[in-house]
Amino acid sequence: IICFTCIPFLSFQIQHRRTFPGRQQAFFCSTASPSSDVSLKYKYNRLVLEVPLPSRNEKCAFFVRPMLMNVGDLIIDLQKEDPGVLASVLSKNGERVANGTVIETLLDKGFKLVINDTVHDVHPPENVAISSEHAMDVEDMKHMVHLLHTALNLPEHHLLKERQLMEKVDSLRQELSPLEKIKADVSRKAEFHSSKVLWGGLAFLSVQGGALAWLTWWVYAWDVMEPITYFITCATSMGAFAYYVLTKQDYIYPDAKDRRFLHYFYKGASKAQFNVKQYNRLKEEMTQVEDDLRRLRNPTKLQLPLEQIQARP
């Protein structure tokens, strides 16, 4: 088989290749003149490769995705349109390009497309640069699958979670119901005893004031009672300081009243066999579950108007 090639200054060179019996095939030399029938350009905002098909003698347009297609994909597309096509891709230097090479890497300098021993020189379009298509890696696929799963299953997950929280709230309320009754009774008795102490203190001070007045004006003179009232004042100051030393708190009437209330409350709880630690634990769990339920019903998550989640009176 003889191949004719163009040589500068319009000279011809003939190269001979050996033919095998029973098989004849034309081989192009590395200096073969490439054909310009193949074009690569943008159409409809897509990169299109127009290739002449030998069996139909017409051009066929192939949409190319540079970052998502490799050389093997392009060859498969060509063979699907024309089963008689034998295609391969060469670099500008004439080296064969592997099928796994991404087409994006060939667009910088162009490449050669060989179809049935016909070499077509493919030049990249002028406005081609880095492809805007995004090659999705494993992390991108995981993120997309997660977003799709969230979009499809988030409402059902919210309903299921809300149902679970409501069931837990009902269970905690059933456990707290008998404890709340005992606590209310113990609190009522502790409040009664602490109030009785306050009224007792007021009565004591009233009696003390009346006794001092009676001793001052009816029994003794002021000259005798003045040192007595002074020592009473000193004793009161010492008592207030002793209260601070023992309790590490100032003697403030509301705080003193709360201490007496707690004293009578724990005393009554011990008599009524009221488990204060269990009650506090259940109350903390109830608060946590109600907070989770309130956050779950957030309008920005369930896309509900604000008035639908406000607490009912």
C-alpha positions as CSV (number, residue, x, y, z in Angstrom):
1,I,0.0,0.0,0.0
2,I,1.4,3.4,-0.9
3,C,0.7,6.6,1.1
4,F,1.2,10.1,-0.4
5,T,2.1,12.9,1.9
6,C,2.6,16.6,1.4
7,I,6.1,18.0,1.9
8,P,7.1,21.7,1.9
9,F,8.0,23.3,-1.4
10,L,5.4,21.1,-3.1
11,S,7.6,18.0,-3.2
12,F,6.3,14.4,-2.6
13,Q,7.8,11.6,-0.7
14,I,6.7,8.0,-1.1
15,Q,7.0,5.6,1.7
16,H,6.4,1.9,1.3
17,R,4.9,-0.5,3.9
18,R,4.8,-4.3,3.7
19,T,1.5,-5.9,3.1
20,F,0.5,-9.3,4.5
21,P,-1.3,-11.9,2.4
22,G,-5.0,-11.9,2.8
23,R,-5.2,-8.6,4.5
24,Q,-4.9,-5.1,3.1
25,Q,-5.0,-2.0,5.2
26,A,-4.0,1.6,4.6
27,F,-1.6,3.2,7.1
28,F,-1.0,6.9,7.5
29,C,2.5,8.1,8.0
30,S,3.2,10.6,10.8
31,T,3.6,13.3,8.3
32,A,0.1,12.8,6.8
33,S,-1.9,16.0,6.1
34,P,-4.8,16.2,8.7
35,S,-8.3,16.7,7.5
36,S,-10.2,19.8,8.5
37,D,-13.7,18.3,8.3
38,V,-13.9,18.0,12.1
39,S,-14.9,21.1,14.0
40,L,-15.2,21.8,17.7
41,K,-17.3,24.8,18.7
42,Y,-20.1,26.0,21.0
43,K,-23.7,25.6,20.1
44,Y,-26.6,26.2,22.5
45,N,-24.1,27.0,25.2
46,R,-22.7,23.5,24.9
47,L,-19.5,22.2,23.4
48,V,-20.2,20.4,20.1
49,L,-17.9,18.1,18.1
50,E,-18.9,17.8,14.5
51,V,-17.5,14.6,12.9
52,P,-18.1,13.2,9.4
53,L,-19.3,9.6,9.6
54,P,-17.8,7.4,6.8
55,S,-20.8,5.1,6.4
56,R,-23.3,7.9,6.0
57,N,-21.2,10.5,4.4
58,E,-22.6,13.2,6.6
59,K,-21.6,15.1,9.7
60,C,-22.9,14.2,13.1
61,A,-22.8,16.5,16.1
62,F,-21.7,15.1,19.5
63,F,-22.2,17.1,22.6
64,V,-19.0,17.0,24.7
65,R,-18.8,17.3,28.4
66,P,-15.1,18.1,28.9
67,M,-14.8,17.4,32.7
68,L,-17.2,14.4,32.7
69,M,-16.1,12.6,29.5
70,N,-12.9,10.8,28.7
71,V,-11.5,9.6,25.4
72,G,-13.1,6.2,25.8
73,D,-16.6,7.7,26.1
74,L,-16.1,9.8,23.0
75,I,-15.0,6.7,21.0
76,I,-18.0,4.7,22.3
77,D,-20.3,7.5,21.2
78,L,-18.8,7.5,17.7
79,Q,-19.1,3.7,17.4
80,K,-22.8,3.9,18.5
81,E,-23.6,6.2,15.6
82,D,-21.5,4.3,13.1
83,P,-20.6,0.7,14.1
84,G,-18.0,0.5,11.3
85,V,-15.9,3.3,12.8
86,L,-12.5,2.5,14.2
87,A,-11.4,5.6,16.1
88,S,-8.6,6.7,18.3
89,V,-7.2,9.9,19.6
90,L,-3.7,11.2,19.2
91,S,-1.9,14.2,20.8
92,K,-0.5,17.0,18.7
93,N,2.8,15.2,18.7
94,G,1.2,12.1,17.3
95,E,1.2,10.0,20.5
96,R,-1.8,7.8,21.2
97,V,-3.9,9.1,24.1
98,A,-5.2,6.6,26.7
99,N,-9.0,6.0,26.8
100,G,-9.1,7.1,30.5
101,T,-7.8,10.6,29.7
102,V,-10.3,13.4,30.4
103,I,-11.1,15.4,27.4
104,E,-10.6,18.7,29.3
105,T,-6.9,18.0,29.3
106,L,-6.8,17.8,25.5
107,L,-8.5,21.2,24.9
108,D,-5.6,23.4,25.8
109,K,-3.5,22.5,22.7
110,G,-6.0,20.5,20.6
111,F,-5.7,16.9,19.5
112,K,-6.0,14.6,16.5
113,L,-9.0,12.3,15.9
114,V,-8.3,9.2,13.8
115,I,-11.4,7.7,12.1
116,N,-10.7,4.7,9.9
117,D,-7.1,5.8,9.3
118,T,-8.2,9.3,8.5
119,V,-6.6,11.9,10.7
120,H,-8.7,14.9,11.6
121,D,-7.0,17.8,13.4
122,V,-9.3,19.2,16.2
123,H,-8.7,22.7,17.4
124,P,-10.3,24.0,20.6
125,P,-12.8,26.9,20.1
126,E,-11.4,30.4,20.9
127,N,-13.7,30.9,24.0
128,V,-12.9,27.6,25.6
129,A,-11.0,27.9,28.8
130,I,-11.5,26.1,32.0
131,S,-14.8,24.2,31.8
132,S,-17.6,25.5,34.0
133,E,-18.7,21.9,34.6
134,H,-18.0,20.6,38.0
135,A,-16.5,17.2,38.4
136,M,-18.3,15.7,41.3
137,D,-16.1,13.8,43.7
138,V,-17.1,11.4,46.4
139,E,-17.6,14.1,49.0
140,D,-19.9,16.1,46.7
141,M,-22.0,13.0,46.0
142,K,-22.3,12.3,49.7
143,H,-23.3,15.9,50.4
144,M,-25.9,15.8,47.6
145,V,-27.3,12.5,48.8
146,H,-27.6,13.9,52.3
147,L,-29.4,17.0,51.1
148,L,-31.8,14.9,49.0
149,H,-32.4,12.5,52.0
150,T,-33.1,15.5,54.2
151,A,-35.5,17.1,51.8
152,L,-37.5,13.9,51.4
153,N,-37.5,12.6,54.9
154,L,-37.2,15.7,57.2
155,P,-41.0,16.2,57.6
156,E,-41.5,12.6,58.6
157,H,-38.5,12.7,60.9
158,H,-39.9,15.8,62.6
159,L,-43.3,14.1,63.1
160,L,-41.7,11.0,64.5
161,K,-39.4,12.9,66.8
162,E,-42.3,15.1,68.0
163,R,-44.4,12.0,68.7
164,Q,-41.5,10.4,70.7
165,L,-41.1,13.6,72.7
166,M,-44.8,13.9,73.4
167,E,-44.9,10.3,74.7
168,K,-41.9,11.0,76.9
169,V,-43.7,14.1,78.3
170,D,-46.8,12.1,79.1
171,S,-44.7,9.4,80.8
172,L,-42.9,12.0,82.9
173,R,-46.1,13.7,83.9
174,Q,-47.6,10.4,85.1
175,E,-44.5,9.9,87.3
176,L,-44.6,13.4,88.6
177,S,-48.3,13.5,89.3
178,P,-48.2,11.6,92.7
179,L,-45.0,13.4,93.7
180,E,-46.5,16.8,92.9
181,K,-49.4,16.1,95.3
182,I,-47.0,15.1,98.2
183,K,-44.8,18.1,97.4
184,A,-47.7,20.5,97.5
185,D,-48.8,19.1,100.9
186,V,-45.3,19.3,102.3
187,S,-44.8,22.8,100.9
188,R,-48.0,24.0,102.5
189,K,-47.0,22.7,105.9
190,A,-43.5,24.2,105.6
191,E,-44.9,27.6,104.6
192,F,-47.2,27.5,107.6
193,H,-44.4,26.8,110.1
194,S,-42.0,29.3,108.5
195,S,-44.8,32.0,108.6
196,K,-45.5,31.1,112.2
197,V,-41.8,31.7,113.1
198,L,-42.0,35.2,111.5
199,W,-45.1,36.0,113.4
200,G,-43.4,34.7,116.5
201,G,-40.5,37.0,116.0
202,L,-42.8,39.9,115.5
203,A,-44.6,39.1,118.7
204,F,-41.3,38.7,120.6
205,L,-40.1,42.1,119.5
206,S,-43.4,43.7,120.4
207,V,-43.3,42.2,123.8
208,Q,-39.7,43.3,124.2
209,G,-40.5,46.8,123.3
210,G,-43.5,47.0,125.6
211,A,-41.5,45.5,128.5
212,L,-38.7,48.0,128.0
213,A,-41.2,50.9,127.9
214,W,-43.0,49.7,131.1
215,L,-39.7,49.3,132.9
216,T,-38.5,52.7,131.7
217,W,-41.5,54.8,132.6
218,W,-43.3,53.0,135.3
219,V,-40.8,50.9,137.3
220,Y,-37.3,52.4,136.7
221,A,-36.0,55.6,135.3
222,W,-34.2,56.1,132.0
223,D,-30.9,56.3,133.7
224,V,-31.3,52.7,134.8
225,M,-32.7,51.3,131.6
226,E,-30.2,53.0,129.2
227,P,-27.4,50.5,129.9
228,I,-29.9,47.6,129.6
229,T,-31.0,48.7,126.1
230,Y,-27.4,49.2,125.1
231,F,-26.5,45.6,126.0
232,I,-29.7,44.4,124.3
233,T,-28.5,46.1,121.1
234,C,-25.1,44.6,121.4
235,A,-26.6,41.1,121.9
236,T,-28.7,41.6,118.8
237,S,-25.6,42.6,116.7
238,M,-23.8,39.6,118.1
239,G,-26.7,37.3,117.1
240,A,-26.7,38.8,113.5
241,F,-23.0,38.2,113.2
242,A,-23.3,34.7,114.6
243,Y,-25.9,34.0,111.9
244,Y,-23.5,35.2,109.2
245,V,-20.7,33.0,110.6
246,L,-22.9,29.9,110.7
247,T,-24.8,30.4,107.3
248,K,-22.3,32.5,105.3
249,Q,-25.2,34.8,104.5
250,D,-26.3,38.2,105.7
251,Y,-29.2,38.3,108.0
252,I,-31.8,39.4,105.5
253,Y,-35.4,38.7,106.3
254,P,-36.4,37.1,103.0
255,D,-33.3,34.8,103.0
256,A,-33.8,33.9,106.6
257,K,-37.5,33.1,105.9
258,D,-36.4,30.9,102.9
259,R,-33.9,29.0,105.2
260,R,-36.7,28.3,107.7
261,F,-39.0,27.1,104.9
262,L,-36.4,24.7,103.5
263,H,-35.7,23.4,107.0
264,Y,-39.4,22.6,107.6
265,F,-39.8,21.3,104.0
266,Y,-37.0,18.7,104.2
267,K,-38.2,17.8,107.7
268,G,-41.7,17.2,106.4
269,A,-40.4,15.4,103.2
270,S,-38.6,12.9,105.4
271,K,-41.7,12.2,107.4
272,A,-43.9,11.9,104.2
273,Q,-41.2,9.7,102.5
274,F,-40.9,12.2,99.7
275,N,-37.9,11.5,97.5
276,V,-36.5,15.0,96.7
277,K,-33.7,13.7,94.5
278,Q,-36.0,11.7,92.3
279,Y,-38.4,14.6,92.0
280,N,-35.6,17.0,91.0
281,R,-34.3,14.5,88.4
282,L,-37.8,14.1,86.8
283,K,-38.3,17.9,86.8
284,E,-34.9,18.3,85.0
285,E,-35.9,15.7,82.4
286,M,-39.3,17.3,81.9
287,T,-37.6,20.7,81.3
288,Q,-35.1,19.2,78.8
289,V,-37.8,17.4,76.9
290,E,-40.1,20.5,76.7
291,D,-37.1,22.5,75.5
292,D,-36.4,20.0,72.8
293,L,-40.0,20.0,71.8
294,R,-40.0,23.8,71.6
295,R,-36.9,23.8,69.4
296,L,-38.3,21.1,67.2
297,R,-41.4,23.2,66.6
298,N,-39.3,26.2,65.6
299,P,-41.1,27.9,62.6
300,T,-37.8,28.2,60.7
301,K,-37.5,24.4,60.7
302,L,-41.1,23.4,60.2
303,Q,-41.9,26.5,58.0
304,L,-44.9,27.3,60.2
305,P,-46.2,30.8,61.0
306,L,-45.3,32.0,64.4
307,E,-48.8,32.0,65.8
308,Q,-49.2,28.3,65.3
309,I,-46.5,27.4,67.8
310,Q,-47.2,29.9,70.5
311,A,-48.2,28.5,73.9
312,R,-52.0,28.2,74.3
313,P,-53.4,30.1,77.3
